[in-house]
């Protein structure tokens, strides 16, 4: 019998992942599921764990590069119906992992709450934002978090206080877990001032980032090394703005963004990433670490060339 017997209503096989990512490249998931509620999610995770099926979690695919050959195992996506609730109790907001992060930012401002304006222009779901502590120079989501709940990969539930979440720069202790919801603590805001802040941040991002291109945001984390500039400026200083491999290129507007054109493949992006990492290592002795999540690649496939 197949491992997912009894879950046929929510588990599909050989589902293309490229259309579910902002790069629009990449192969299929061996198995793909969208559980409709927490009970089905927990049961499916327990079954997958018992059958030794690898599980991955997909949000809106805004920070993801999938191999052209796809991925083995099960890919989960939490749909907004069932996992996109928003409940407010004063300054405390409980929100499901399947809710849109941009939608939550707009919702908070419209309800007179402040604290999430720093996330203006950051795409994706709330769950994905929590896992990578999404943000930018204006702030990060982790600063507003009080609790996070979900499932371990074996299907057992967890509930973390913020101190257990391990939020650091573009990382957290949630990466190996299936985030289901969180509780945020915001502050009373001035709707007019908050709306102006959203407008100012978006204007700045449109001026400095390729907001409408097929990209996954910043590809590399900024090096935390004294005297080393942010990744985008470093790539620019290496003369790589506009560099191209196949249908993938380094953005002329912001060098930490890689752009996909029609006909691009995941392998084009991989080769361009390797060019950038190799030049940074050989010419500046800087090891650039990926900010995007990469699925289905062999060990070292995206590393610098020795």
C-alpha positions, -999 to 999 in steps of 0.1 A, spaced: 0 0 0 11 36 -5 23 55 25 -5 81 22 -35 57 21 -64 74 38 -51 109 28 -59 107 -9 -82 137 -6 -54 160 3 -22 144 -11 -13 146 -48 17 132 -67 41 148 -91 29 184 -86 49 212 -104 64 236 -78 78 262 -102 45 280 -107 42 283 -69 74 302 -66 83 338 -76 112 326 -97 87 304 -117 114 277 -122 119 243 -108 106 207 -110 78 188 -92 72 177 -57 70 139 -54 41 144 -31 21 176 -23 -5 182 3 -27 211 15 -43 199 49 -75 217 56 -71 219 94 -47 213 123 -61 178 129 -54 166 94 -20 183 94 -9 166 126 -21 132 114 -4 136 80 29 145 97 27 115 120 21 92 91 50 107 70 73 104 101 63 68 106 69 60 69 102 80 69 89 105 43 109 137 42 87 168 47 92 203 34 70 234 40 60 258 13 46 293 18 41 316 -12 75 306 -27 89 341 -24 123 330 -9 128 297 -26 148 281 -54 137 246 -65 159 223 -85 149 216 -121 146 179 -111 122 187 -83 122 173 -48 116 139 -32 92 135 -3 62 155 8 58 193 3 31 209 26 13 241 20 -11 256 45 -41 272 27 -55 305 40 -89 288 47 -81 269 79 -47 285 85 -52 322 78 -72 334 107 -66 368 124 -79 375 159 -73 406 179 -75 411 216 -64 446 224 -28 448 214 -24 411 210 -29 396 175 -32 359 168 -26 351 132 -24 318 112 8 309 93 -11 308 60 -20 344 61 -3 368 37 24 389 54 16 420 33 -20 415 41 -13 414 78 7 446 76 -22 464 60 -47 449 84 -27 460 114 -24 496 102 -61 498 93 -70 486 129 -49 513 145 -20 490 155 17 497 150 48 476 150 46 458 116 52 488 93 89 477 91 77 447 71 62 468 43 71 453 9 82 420 24 63 392 5 52 358 15 32 342 43 34 348 80 47 313 86 76 317 62 84 351 77 86 336 112 108 307 101 134 331 86 128 361 108 119 381 78 125 419 76 149 445 64 168 476 75 136 489 92 131 459 115 122 422 117 91 402 126 107 385 155 106 417 176 68 416 177 64 378 184 53 366 218 43 329 210 46 305 181 27 272 178 28 243 154 40 208 149 74 191 151 81 170 120 69 138 139 35 154 143 38 163 180 26 198 189 49 226 202 43 261 216 73 284 220 77 316 238 96 342 219 128 333 238 125 297 225 122 308 189 159 317 186 154 347 163 186 359 148 194 377 115 174 359 88 171 328 109 153 311 138 149 278 157 117 273 137 133 261 105 129 224 111 93 228 124 59 233 108 47 267 120 9 269 123 2 302 141 17 329 162 8 356 187 21 391 182 22 420 206 18 453 188 13 489 201 -14 515 197 -7 535 166 -17 565 147 -32 553 114 -22 583 94 14 582 106 16 544 100 1 548 65 27 574 57 55 551 70 41 523 47 41 547 17 77 560 24 91 525 28 74 512 -4 86 543 -23 122 536 -12 120 499 -21 106 507 -56 134 531 -61 162 507 -50 148 472 -57 134 454 -88 100 450 -71 81 438 -103 107 414 -116 107 376 -112 130 373 -83 131 358 -48 143 390 -30 178 391 -16 197 360 -25 226 363 0 227 373 36 247 404 44 282 394 57 286 403 93 323 410 89 340 443 99 348 463 69 328 442 44 299 459 28 264 445 25 260 417 -1 244 439 -28 272 465 -26 299 438 -25 285 421 -57 284 455 -73 320 462 -64 329 429 -80 316 443 -112 288 417 -114 257 439 -119 241 427 -151 261 395 -152 241 367 -169 239 330 -172 212 318 -196 179 334 -186 191 345 -152 209 378 -145 220 401 -117 197 430 -113 210 464 -124 189 480 -97 201 459 -67 229 434 -71 216 411 -44 186 403 -65 188 377 -93 162 381 -120 146 353 -141 135 360 -177 113 338 -199 130 305 -205 152 307 -174 159 275 -155 169 267 -120 203 256 -133 208 291 -148 204 306 -113 226 280 -97 255 288 -121 251 325 -115 251 320 -77 283 300 -81 299 327 -101 291 353 -75 302 332 -45 334 322 -63 343 358 -71 335 370 -36 357 342 -21 386 346 -44 388 383 -47 375 395 -13 379 364 9 343 366 18 320 335 20 285 346 10 257 326 26 224 320 9 193 338 22 170 320 -2 161 285 6 173 259 -19 155 226 -25 166 194 -43 202 203 -49 231 180 -41 257 189 -14 279 216 -27 260 222 -59 256 259 -51 290 264 -35 319 285 -48 342 268 -73 375 260 -56 
